């Protein structure tokens, strides 16, 4: 959730005290804001004095047994944004557990969360214009993937309507309760899809199943991991956090299409694309028990007056884009 959307009473993930409610929100006009770019975020806008949990890599003394200069890491503690050059920040992946909202007549298991992942990648919720009928949860896939997806769909035990359309095979479940649960927890429309806080603290097998469903629906293999693109920044950051909790580092970037395209004869203004690469093997990041340390790569001046937002809560730190900052 963007910080400007956070309100008093909302739960925020802190650095050491779990989930805590927001006590106060503050805004301030600033003409000296900066933006930090680095692994794990496509850009964090902050004040120069904003504090990040920082560390740095360095070359250790010669290791004669292994015939190499080892790369070592040292945690520096809190460091101001204006002094983060050549340092690393902490992408948090270890998240405390939260209750999972119940869903009537549904057992939460690996097959269910595999479906959640498919929904996040290639699914939707839809209802009739007046909201009275046809409330549905659906997913689709390419024709070549129907055979491999079918066992997962049958394992749910739900009643699906199936249909081949020009663009692929569609499964629709007409169920008012499921419609509202998926809309409330994961959002309606591609730009609003997100991962709620409780997904990050659920059992490991469920997180793995969700990610498997997501990558198999919307991901593409790269040389050293997986890649996906979405118009939902919240979803991409959520996937990063889930992966960090499983010991994998990710990079996030954005792309502005800045064009109008035609899709099946309709003019469509393309939205900002957010891209994630998640790596099986790491080179420069450092995996730790809380997530992973990654480099802050570039600092820029905003060169404009903007409204800055801050939070007060009963803790000394919280997360911005899943990165640990001081409150």
Residue frames as qw, qx, qy, qz and C-alpha x, y, z in Angstrom:
[[0.000, 0.888, 0.459, 0.000, 0.00, 0.00, 0.00],
 [0.359, 0.571, -0.063, 0.735, 1.41, 3.47, -0.86],
 [0.329, -0.195, -0.557, 0.737, 2.32, 5.40, 2.27],
 [0.197, -0.068, -0.020, -0.978, -0.10, 8.19, 1.34],
 [0.624, -0.252, -0.520, -0.526, -2.95, 5.63, 1.55],
 [0.493, -0.161, -0.761, 0.390, -2.04, 4.45, 5.06],
 [0.344, -0.674, -0.130, -0.641, -4.40, 5.72, 7.76],
 [0.253, -0.439, 0.626, -0.592, -4.53, 5.86, 11.54],
 [0.786, -0.106, 0.445, -0.415, -5.20, 2.39, 12.92],
 [0.844, 0.431, -0.294, -0.123, -3.87, 0.52, 9.89],
 [0.844, -0.411, 0.282, 0.196, -1.39, -2.23, 10.72],
 [0.420, 0.816, -0.398, 0.010, 2.17, -1.62, 9.52],
 [0.948, -0.051, -0.180, 0.257, 4.99, -4.14, 9.56],
 [0.231, -0.924, 0.302, -0.037, 7.78, -2.96, 11.85],
 [0.445, 0.611, -0.647, 0.100, 11.40, -3.97, 11.96],
 [0.222, 0.233, -0.867, 0.380, 11.37, -5.77, 15.31],
 [0.302, 0.056, 0.637, -0.707, 7.92, -5.61, 16.90],
 [0.262, 0.370, 0.886, 0.099, 5.72, -7.33, 14.31],
 [0.014, 0.582, 0.519, 0.626, 2.57, -5.61, 13.07],
 [0.183, -0.401, -0.465, 0.768, 1.73, -2.35, 14.85],
 [0.198, 0.823, 0.528, 0.067, -1.10, 0.17, 14.32],
 [0.323, 0.407, 0.066, 0.852, -0.37, 3.61, 12.92],
 [0.256, -0.587, -0.527, 0.559, -0.85, 6.27, 15.61],
 [0.106, 0.829, 0.071, -0.544, -0.44, 9.37, 13.47],
 [0.663, 0.410, 0.384, 0.495, 0.15, 10.37, 9.84],
 [0.168, -0.770, 0.025, 0.615, 2.00, 13.51, 8.81],
 [0.639, 0.601, 0.300, 0.376, 2.61, 15.42, 5.58],
 [0.307, -0.741, 0.115, 0.586, 5.18, 18.05, 4.71],
 [0.602, 0.798, 0.013, 0.038, 6.08, 20.01, 1.57],
 [0.624, -0.516, 0.369, 0.457, 9.74, 19.49, 0.66],
 [0.546, 0.810, -0.153, -0.154, 11.87, 20.86, -2.16],
 [0.001, -0.688, 0.726, 0.007, 14.94, 18.76, -1.32],
 [0.900, -0.045, 0.373, -0.223, 13.52, 15.25, -1.73],
 [0.086, 0.515, -0.794, -0.310, 15.67, 12.57, -3.30],
 [0.933, 0.110, -0.017, -0.343, 14.93, 9.23, -4.92],
 [0.310, -0.508, 0.801, 0.060, 16.99, 6.11, -4.23],
 [0.850, 0.299, -0.284, -0.329, 17.18, 3.31, -6.79],
 [0.113, -0.494, 0.855, -0.110, 18.48, -0.12, -5.91],
 [0.365, -0.013, -0.909, -0.200, 17.82, -3.83, -5.90],
 [0.121, -0.382, -0.849, 0.344, 14.37, -4.53, -4.52],
 [0.147, 0.771, 0.408, -0.467, 12.72, -1.22, -5.49],
 [0.502, 0.551, 0.374, 0.552, 12.29, 0.77, -8.67],
 [0.184, 0.468, -0.081, 0.860, 12.63, 3.95, -6.61],
 [0.412, -0.640, -0.575, 0.301, 12.00, 5.22, -3.07],
 [0.084, 0.715, 0.043, 0.692, 11.25, 8.93, -2.70],
 [0.645, -0.566, -0.401, 0.321, 12.47, 10.19, 0.67],
 [0.120, -0.983, 0.124, -0.065, 14.01, 13.10, 2.55],
 [0.491, 0.610, -0.549, 0.292, 17.82, 13.32, 2.65],
 [0.201, -0.475, 0.676, -0.526, 17.74, 12.65, 6.40],
 [0.916, -0.089, -0.050, -0.388, 15.55, 9.53, 6.11],
 [0.266, -0.560, 0.780, -0.086, 17.33, 6.59, 7.71],
 [0.876, 0.199, -0.353, -0.261, 17.83, 3.15, 6.17],
 [0.811, -0.416, 0.406, 0.065, 19.21, 0.02, 7.78],
 [0.519, 0.769, -0.362, -0.090, 22.54, -0.23, 5.94],
 [0.820, -0.343, 0.396, 0.232, 25.50, -2.52, 5.43],
 [0.389, 0.789, -0.398, -0.260, 28.39, -2.91, 3.01],
 [0.977, 0.102, 0.050, 0.179, 30.48, -5.56, 1.29],
 [0.003, -0.886, 0.457, 0.081, 34.25, -5.44, 1.34],
 [0.799, 0.363, -0.471, 0.083, 37.22, -7.52, 0.30],
 [0.769, -0.620, 0.154, -0.015, 38.74, -9.52, 3.11],
 [0.201, -0.707, 0.651, 0.189, 42.36, -10.57, 3.56],
 [0.514, 0.396, -0.704, -0.289, 43.90, -13.20, 1.31],
 [0.868, -0.194, 0.349, -0.295, 42.58, -16.73, 2.00],
 [0.050, 0.568, -0.785, -0.240, 45.56, -18.89, 1.17],
 [0.461, 0.028, 0.879, -0.117, 43.68, -22.18, 1.58],
 [0.550, 0.609, 0.560, -0.113, 41.11, -21.21, -1.07],
 [0.452, 0.000, 0.387, 0.804, 43.48, -18.98, -3.06],
 [0.032, 0.688, 0.487, 0.537, 41.14, -16.01, -3.08],
 [0.010, -0.092, 0.334, -0.938, 40.25, -12.70, -1.47],
 [0.059, -0.499, -0.863, 0.052, 36.87, -13.44, 0.18],
 [0.169, -0.492, -0.211, -0.828, 33.98, -11.01, 0.00],
 [0.246, -0.288, -0.750, 0.542, 32.83, -10.08, 3.50],
 [0.204, -0.681, -0.420, -0.564, 29.83, -8.13, 4.82],
 [0.247, -0.147, -0.560, 0.777, 29.45, -5.71, 7.71],
 [0.137, -0.780, -0.589, -0.158, 26.22, -4.28, 9.08],
 [0.272, 0.301, -0.130, 0.905, 26.47, -0.50, 9.59],
 [0.041, -0.512, -0.625, 0.588, 23.19, 0.24, 11.37],
 [0.270, 0.852, 0.426, -0.143, 21.07, 3.27, 10.49],
 [0.402, -0.156, 0.323, 0.843, 22.39, 5.49, 7.71],
 [0.300, 0.632, 0.186, -0.690, 20.85, 8.59, 6.13],
 [0.727, 0.567, 0.388, 0.024, 19.52, 8.43, 2.58],
 [0.297, 0.931, -0.207, -0.039, 21.98, 11.10, 1.46],
 [0.135, -0.679, 0.722, -0.007, 24.85, 8.84, 2.59],
 [0.880, 0.030, 0.436, -0.187, 23.66, 5.52, 1.17],
 [0.594, 0.682, -0.401, -0.146, 26.05, 5.56, -1.81],
 [0.423, 0.433, -0.786, 0.129, 28.10, 2.32, -2.04],
 [0.305, -0.168, 0.771, -0.533, 25.96, 0.74, 0.68],
 [0.295, -0.194, -0.887, -0.298, 23.33, -1.97, 0.87],
 [0.495, -0.221, 0.237, -0.806, 19.81, -1.93, 2.27],
 [0.194, -0.019, 0.957, -0.214, 17.78, -4.72, 3.84],
 [0.571, -0.064, -0.461, -0.677, 14.91, -6.29, 1.88],
 [0.413, -0.195, 0.724, -0.517, 12.79, -7.99, 4.52],
 [0.548, 0.036, -0.705, -0.449, 11.29, -11.42, 3.89],
 [0.315, -0.197, -0.871, 0.321, 10.70, -12.86, 7.37],
 [0.333, -0.356, -0.106, -0.867, 7.20, -11.67, 8.26],
 [0.233, -0.013, 0.801, -0.552, 5.19, -12.47, 11.43],
 [0.041, -0.340, -0.907, -0.244, 2.02, -14.51, 11.02],
 [0.361, 0.036, 0.144, -0.921, -1.41, -12.88, 10.75],
 [0.546, 0.263, 0.735, -0.304, -4.83, -14.59, 10.82],
 [0.020, 0.033, 0.728, 0.685, -6.11, -15.70, 7.41],
 [0.531, 0.111, 0.131, -0.830, -9.67, -14.51, 6.68],
 [0.475, 0.094, 0.871, -0.085, -11.91, -17.57, 6.53],
 [0.396, 0.204, -0.500, -0.743, -13.64, -18.64, 3.32],
 [0.742, -0.010, 0.406, -0.533, -16.84, -20.62, 3.71],
 [0.938, 0.189, 0.262, -0.124, -16.64, -24.31, 2.72],
 [0.630, 0.676, -0.342, 0.171, -13.03, -24.00, 1.57],
 [0.844, -0.448, 0.074, 0.286, -10.05, -25.82, 3.06],
 [0.143, 0.910, -0.381, -0.080, -6.81, -23.87, 2.84],
 [0.863, -0.188, 0.393, 0.257, -4.09, -26.11, 1.43],
 [0.356, -0.366, 0.505, 0.695, -1.37, -26.10, -1.23],
 [0.276, 0.410, 0.731, 0.471, -3.84, -26.59, -4.10],
 [0.005, -0.900, -0.423, 0.108, -5.90, -23.62, -2.94],
 [0.223, -0.824, 0.156, 0.498, -2.88, -21.31, -2.79],
 [0.409, -0.022, 0.662, 0.627, -1.65, -22.61, -6.14],
 [0.183, 0.707, 0.626, 0.273, -5.00, -21.36, -7.49],
 [0.177, -0.911, -0.140, 0.345, -4.44, -18.03, -5.73],
 [0.376, -0.464, 0.452, 0.663, -1.14, -17.72, -7.61],
 [0.299, 0.325, 0.726, 0.527, -2.87, -18.50, -10.92],
 [0.012, 0.870, 0.492, -0.031, -5.50, -15.90, -10.05],
 [0.261, -0.806, 0.087, 0.524, -2.85, -13.25, -9.41],
 [0.333, -0.268, 0.609, 0.668, -1.19, -14.03, -12.72],
 [0.152, -0.057, -0.667, -0.727, -4.10, -14.68, -15.10],
 [0.126, -0.489, -0.856, 0.113, -7.31, -14.43, -13.12],
 [0.142, -0.306, -0.114, -0.934, -10.15, -12.04, -12.42],
 [0.105, 0.443, 0.774, -0.440, -13.26, -11.33, -10.41],
 [0.130, -0.124, -0.438, -0.881, -16.32, -10.09, -12.30],
 [0.191, 0.452, 0.766, -0.415, -19.96, -9.32, -11.66],
 [0.221, 0.672, 0.592, 0.386, -22.90, -8.00, -13.64],
 [0.165, 0.495, 0.019, 0.853, -23.23, -4.25, -13.96],
 [0.485, -0.640, -0.055, -0.593, -25.77, -3.97, -11.14],
 [0.005, 0.446, -0.783, 0.434, -23.81, -6.39, -8.95],
 [0.736, -0.133, 0.312, -0.586, -26.78, -8.69, -8.47],
 [0.965, 0.153, 0.186, -0.102, -25.83, -11.70, -10.63],
 [0.821, 0.502, -0.142, 0.232, -22.99, -13.55, -12.32],
 [0.275, -0.851, 0.437, -0.094, -20.45, -12.92, -9.57],
 [0.970, 0.194, -0.095, 0.109, -17.51, -15.04, -10.60],
 [0.373, -0.725, 0.527, 0.239, -13.88, -15.88, -9.94],
 [0.894, 0.442, 0.076, -0.013, -11.95, -17.08, -12.96],
 [0.374, -0.597, 0.558, 0.439, -8.59, -18.02, -14.40],
 [0.794, 0.585, -0.021, -0.165, -7.41, -18.73, -17.91],
 [0.533, -0.477, 0.587, 0.381, -4.44, -20.31, -19.62],
 [0.334, 0.498, -0.581, -0.550, -3.07, -21.01, -23.08],
 [0.905, 0.110, -0.168, -0.376, -4.34, -24.09, -24.89],
 [0.660, 0.349, -0.637, 0.189, -1.05, -25.94, -24.45],
 [0.016, 0.314, -0.695, 0.647, -1.27, -25.55, -20.64],
 [0.715, -0.254, -0.088, -0.645, -4.80, -26.95, -20.19],
 [0.860, -0.036, -0.509, -0.009, -3.65, -30.53, -19.60],
 [0.485, 0.122, -0.584, 0.639, -1.13, -29.58, -16.89],
 [0.200, -0.237, 0.286, -0.907, -3.53, -27.17, -15.15],
 [0.666, -0.256, -0.457, -0.532, -6.56, -29.47, -15.18],
 [0.647, -0.222, -0.685, 0.252, -5.49, -31.64, -12.18],
 [0.177, -0.025, -0.413, 0.893, -5.05, -28.52, -10.04],
 [0.408, -0.157, -0.130, -0.890, -8.52, -27.27, -10.94],
 [0.722, -0.236, -0.586, -0.281, -10.12, -30.64, -10.20],
 [0.504, -0.076, -0.674, 0.535, -8.32, -30.86, -6.85],
 [0.131, -0.168, 0.241, -0.947, -10.19, -27.76, -5.64],
 [0.014, 0.382, 0.912, -0.152, -13.52, -29.55, -5.85],
 [0.220, 0.462, 0.180, -0.840, -15.26, -26.39, -7.08],
 [0.562, 0.568, 0.600, 0.041, -17.88, -26.24, -9.80],
 [0.144, -0.474, 0.330, 0.804, -16.34, -24.54, -12.84],
 [0.662, 0.682, 0.258, -0.170, -17.79, -23.49, -16.16],
 [0.514, -0.331, 0.513, 0.603, -15.19, -24.10, -18.88],
 [0.557, 0.787, 0.220, -0.151, -14.95, -22.47, -22.28],
 [0.616, -0.013, 0.358, 0.701, -12.48, -22.26, -25.14],
 [0.228, 0.921, 0.135, -0.284, -12.12, -18.74, -26.48],
 [0.662, 0.712, -0.123, 0.198, -9.84, -17.38, -29.17],
 [0.077, 0.800, -0.478, 0.354, -7.20, -16.35, -26.63],
 [0.106, 0.314, -0.881, 0.337, -7.19, -19.48, -24.46],
 [0.504, -0.356, -0.781, -0.096, -9.11, -21.79, -22.13],
 [0.226, -0.448, 0.231, -0.834, -11.26, -20.19, -19.41],
 [0.394, -0.337, -0.829, 0.210, -12.48, -21.52, -16.05],
 [0.242, -0.435, 0.055, -0.865, -15.25, -19.60, -14.25],
 [0.287, -0.304, -0.846, 0.332, -16.61, -20.31, -10.78],
 [0.269, -0.553, -0.240, -0.751, -19.94, -18.56, -10.14],
 [0.597, -0.449, -0.592, 0.304, -19.93, -18.11, -6.38],
 [0.119, -0.905, -0.092, -0.398, -20.80, -14.91, -4.51],
 [0.693, -0.705, 0.098, 0.117, -18.79, -15.80, -1.40],
 [0.775, -0.060, 0.256, 0.575, -15.62, -16.62, -3.32],
 [0.335, 0.726, 0.231, 0.554, -16.08, -13.51, -5.47],
 [0.275, -0.924, 0.017, -0.264, -16.10, -11.22, -2.44],
 [0.790, -0.522, 0.181, 0.264, -13.25, -13.06, -0.68],
 [0.713, 0.162, 0.268, 0.627, -10.92, -12.80, -3.66],
 [0.169, 0.805, 0.178, 0.541, -11.89, -9.19, -4.34],
 [0.471, -0.873, 0.020, -0.127, -11.42, -8.18, -0.69],
 [0.772, -0.499, 0.271, 0.287, -8.08, -9.95, -0.28],
 [0.629, -0.078, 0.472, 0.613, -6.38, -9.71, -3.68],
 [0.066, 0.498, -0.128, -0.855, -8.10, -6.87, -5.54],
 [0.617, 0.588, 0.520, -0.058, -10.22, -6.38, -8.64],
 [0.474, 0.878, -0.063, 0.010, -8.61, -5.48, -11.95],
 [0.841, 0.237, -0.187, 0.448, -5.00, -6.01, -13.00],
 [0.220, 0.627, -0.264, 0.699, -3.75, -2.69, -11.61],
 [0.521, -0.600, 0.224, -0.564, -5.26, -3.36, -8.17],
 [0.931, -0.099, -0.348, 0.041, -3.94, -6.89, -7.61],
 [0.040, -0.703, 0.551, -0.447, -1.83, -7.24, -4.50],
 [0.635, -0.096, -0.740, 0.200, -0.78, -9.63, -1.75],
 [0.501, -0.778, -0.054, -0.376, -2.33, -8.97, 1.68],
 [0.099, -0.706, 0.614, -0.339, -0.06, -8.97, 4.71],
 [0.806, -0.268, 0.450, -0.276, -1.23, -12.36, 5.95],
 [0.912, 0.393, -0.118, -0.004, 0.22, -14.16, 2.90],
 [0.345, 0.711, -0.532, 0.304, 3.79, -13.30, 3.95],
 [0.281, -0.468, 0.706, -0.451, 3.54, -15.07, 7.30],
 [0.921, -0.006, 0.074, -0.383, 1.62, -18.19, 6.29],
 [0.813, -0.295, 0.481, 0.147, 3.27, -21.61, 6.26],
 [0.167, -0.528, 0.615, 0.561, 6.17, -22.14, 3.87],
 [0.340, 0.177, 0.876, 0.291, 4.42, -24.76, 1.73],
 [0.274, 0.790, 0.529, -0.142, 1.52, -22.40, 1.03],
 [0.015, 0.843, -0.207, -0.496, 3.85, -19.56, 0.06],
 [0.262, -0.296, 0.787, 0.475, 5.71, -21.91, -2.28],
 [0.351, 0.448, 0.813, 0.124, 2.45, -23.09, -3.85],
 [0.199, 0.884, 0.255, -0.337, 1.25, -19.51, -4.40],
 [0.058, -0.720, 0.460, 0.517, 4.51, -18.58, -6.09],
 [0.353, -0.016, 0.867, 0.352, 4.43, -21.71, -8.24],
 [0.340, 0.675, 0.654, -0.031, 0.94, -20.80, -9.46],
 [0.099, 0.905, 0.000, -0.413, 1.99, -17.22, -10.15],
 [0.164, -0.560, 0.635, 0.506, 5.16, -18.06, -12.07],
 [0.356, 0.147, 0.881, 0.274, 3.41, -20.78, -14.08],
 [0.299, 0.769, 0.560, -0.069, 0.68, -18.35, -15.13],
 [0.181, 0.981, 0.064, -0.019, 2.54, -15.08, -15.64],
 [0.424, -0.732, 0.436, 0.306, 6.26, -15.81, -15.43],
 [0.777, 0.589, -0.222, 0.022, 8.98, -16.51, -17.95],
 [0.861, -0.341, 0.083, 0.368, 12.22, -18.37, -17.25],
 [0.241, 0.912, -0.328, 0.048, 15.47, -16.44, -17.49],
 [0.600, 0.442, -0.627, 0.225, 19.03, -17.74, -17.29],
 [0.274, 0.138, -0.743, 0.595, 19.17, -17.56, -13.51],
 [0.144, 0.256, 0.671, -0.681, 15.56, -17.57, -12.34],
 [0.184, 0.632, 0.741, 0.135, 12.18, -16.14, -13.34],
 [0.052, -0.051, 0.092, 0.993, 10.85, -12.89, -14.80],
 [0.076, 0.662, 0.745, 0.019, 7.38, -11.33, -14.73],
 [0.054, 0.145, 0.109, 0.982, 5.78, -8.03, -15.71],
 [0.104, -0.654, -0.740, 0.116, 2.68, -6.40, -14.21],
 [0.025, 0.635, 0.135, 0.760, 0.96, -3.02, -14.17],
 [0.630, -0.736, -0.162, -0.187, 0.46, -3.50, -10.41],
 [0.232, 0.633, -0.564, 0.477, 3.45, -2.23, -8.46],
 [0.604, -0.445, 0.437, -0.496, 1.90, -3.59, -5.25],
 [0.988, 0.057, 0.046, -0.133, 1.76, -7.10, -6.68],
 [0.700, 0.520, -0.372, 0.319, 5.38, -7.07, -7.88],
 [0.069, -0.609, 0.557, -0.561, 6.59, -5.85, -4.48],
 [0.804, -0.281, 0.312, -0.421, 4.54, -8.57, -2.82],
 [0.955, 0.249, -0.151, 0.053, 6.08, -11.28, -5.01],
 [0.381, 0.621, -0.502, 0.465, 9.52, -9.92, -4.08],
 [0.398, -0.522, 0.509, -0.558, 8.71, -10.17, -0.37],
 [0.955, -0.067, 0.136, -0.254, 7.37, -13.72, -0.68],
 [0.835, 0.412, -0.284, 0.230, 10.51, -14.79, -2.53],
 [0.099, 0.660, -0.525, 0.528, 12.74, -13.07, 0.03],
 [0.681, -0.409, 0.396, -0.461, 11.09, -15.13, 2.73],
 [0.988, 0.089, 0.128, -0.023, 12.13, -18.27, 0.84],
 [0.638, -0.485, 0.375, 0.466, 15.75, -17.16, 0.48],
 [0.571, 0.391, 0.455, 0.560, 15.68, -15.72, -3.04],
 [0.133, -0.517, -0.017, 0.845, 16.69, -12.20, -4.05],
 [0.427, 0.682, 0.560, 0.196, 14.83, -10.12, -6.64],
 [0.198, -0.173, 0.144, 0.954, 15.39, -7.00, -8.71],
 [0.247, 0.745, 0.601, -0.153, 12.56, -4.62, -9.59],
 [0.186, -0.149, 0.282, 0.929, 12.45, -2.02, -12.35],
 [0.388, 0.664, 0.492, -0.408, 9.81, -0.01, -14.22],
 [0.295, 0.073, 0.585, 0.752, 9.16, 0.96, -17.81],
 [0.309, 0.584, 0.271, -0.700, 7.03, 3.81, -19.16],
 [0.566, 0.356, 0.666, 0.332, 5.57, 2.74, -22.54],
 [0.024, 0.582, -0.037, -0.812, 4.47, 6.30, -23.40],
 [0.134, 0.075, -0.698, -0.699, 2.39, 5.23, -26.34],
 [0.695, 0.179, 0.292, -0.632, -1.14, 4.39, -27.42],
 [0.056, -0.179, 0.934, 0.306, -1.56, 0.89, -28.82],
 [0.695, 0.041, -0.256, -0.671, -4.35, -1.02, -30.53],
 [0.201, -0.099, 0.956, -0.190, -5.68, -4.21, -28.92],
 [0.222, 0.420, 0.874, 0.098, -8.27, -5.98, -31.06],
 [0.132, 0.613, 0.470, 0.621, -9.11, -2.68, -32.72],
 [0.366, -0.885, -0.289, -0.014, -9.44, -0.69, -29.47],
 [0.298, 0.683, -0.313, 0.589, -7.18, 2.23, -28.59],
 [0.769, -0.560, -0.272, 0.143, -5.52, 1.57, -25.23],
 [0.037, 0.860, -0.378, 0.340, -3.27, 3.90, -23.25],
 [0.798, 0.015, -0.539, 0.269, -0.56, 1.66, -21.84],
 [0.543, -0.828, 0.049, -0.131, 0.22, 1.94, -18.15],
 [0.033, -0.732, 0.666, -0.142, 3.58, 1.83, -16.41],
 [0.914, 0.030, -0.402, -0.037, 5.01, -1.69, -16.44],
 [0.424, -0.704, 0.530, -0.210, 6.73, -3.06, -13.34],
 [0.797, 0.335, -0.502, -0.021, 9.24, -5.85, -13.88],
 [0.634, -0.604, 0.455, -0.163, 10.66, -8.39, -11.47],
 [0.681, 0.382, -0.622, 0.051, 13.57, -10.79, -11.87],
 [0.739, -0.549, 0.315, -0.230, 13.91, -13.38, -9.12],
 [0.398, 0.622, -0.675, 0.008, 17.20, -15.25, -8.98],
 [0.957, -0.182, -0.225, -0.029, 17.99, -18.86, -8.14],
 [0.768, -0.140, -0.133, 0.611, 21.66, -18.02, -7.58],
 [0.078, -0.992, -0.076, 0.060, 22.95, -14.71, -6.30],
 [0.690, 0.385, -0.142, 0.596, 26.18, -12.87, -7.06],
 [0.201, 0.402, -0.253, 0.857, 26.16, -9.58, -5.18],
 [0.593, -0.559, -0.057, -0.577, 23.17, -9.82, -2.83],
 [0.148, 0.254, -0.854, 0.429, 23.61, -11.37, 0.60],
 [0.647, -0.407, -0.529, -0.368, 20.92, -13.71, 1.93],
 [0.003, 0.269, -0.684, 0.678, 20.30, -13.47, 5.68],
 [0.046, -0.310, -0.920, 0.234, 17.74, -14.80, 8.14],
 [0.191, 0.569, 0.401, -0.693, 15.56, -11.68, 7.70],
 [0.603, 0.747, 0.184, -0.211, 15.63, -11.51, 3.90],
 [0.781, 0.202, 0.168, 0.566, 18.49, -10.20, 1.77],
 [0.211, -0.745, 0.088, 0.627, 20.90, -7.30, 1.64],
 [0.617, 0.522, 0.428, 0.405, 21.14, -5.60, -1.75],
 [0.404, -0.086, 0.074, 0.908, 22.89, -2.59, -3.22],
 [0.179, 0.875, 0.267, -0.361, 21.45, 0.91, -3.34],
 [0.696, 0.216, 0.387, 0.566, 22.70, 1.80, -6.81],
 [0.246, 0.398, 0.243, 0.850, 21.75, 5.39, -7.62],
 [0.131, -0.643, -0.493, 0.572, 20.66, 8.58, -5.87],
 [0.209, 0.464, 0.411, 0.757, 18.87, 11.41, -7.69],
 [0.061, 0.247, 0.336, -0.907, 17.54, 14.82, -6.68],
 [0.297, 0.606, 0.735, -0.067, 13.80, 15.22, -7.33],
 [0.192, -0.012, 0.236, 0.953, 14.28, 18.91, -8.28],
 [0.321, -0.466, -0.431, -0.703, 10.66, 19.76, -7.50],
 [0.306, -0.226, 0.542, -0.749, 8.49, 20.48, -4.49],
 [0.555, -0.171, -0.757, -0.301, 6.51, 17.42, -3.42],
 [0.652, -0.520, 0.158, -0.529, 4.37, 16.33, -0.50],
 [0.339, 0.280, -0.868, 0.230, 6.24, 13.92, 1.80],
 [0.773, -0.423, -0.201, -0.427, 4.40, 11.48, 4.06],
 [0.201, 0.350, -0.808, 0.430, 5.50, 10.02, 7.40],
 [0.725, -0.409, -0.485, -0.267, 4.03, 7.69, 10.01],
 [0.184, -0.502, 0.632, -0.561, 4.13, 7.53, 13.80],
 [0.864, -0.184, -0.398, -0.248, 3.76, 4.13, 15.46],
 [0.669, -0.654, 0.324, -0.141, 4.87, 2.24, 18.57],
 [0.912, 0.017, 0.216, 0.348, 8.10, 1.02, 16.99],
 [0.261, -0.718, 0.280, 0.582, 11.40, 2.43, 15.78],
 [0.031, -0.318, 0.708, 0.631, 11.16, 1.19, 12.19],
 [0.715, 0.401, 0.452, -0.352, 8.87, 0.01, 9.40],
 [0.569, 0.073, 0.661, 0.484, 8.98, -1.13, 5.77],
 [0.390, 0.705, -0.062, -0.588, 8.92, 0.94, 2.60],
 [0.690, 0.492, -0.449, -0.284, 8.75, -1.24, -0.53],
 [0.973, -0.140, -0.176, 0.049, 9.70, -4.09, 1.81],
 [0.571, 0.384, -0.351, 0.636, 12.93, -2.26, 2.78],
 [0.545, -0.602, -0.468, 0.350, 13.68, -1.44, 6.41],
 [0.171, 0.594, -0.040, 0.785, 13.62, 2.29, 7.32],
 [0.246, -0.195, -0.635, 0.705, 13.58, 4.11, 10.66],
 [0.096, -0.775, -0.613, -0.122, 10.30, 5.58, 11.86]]
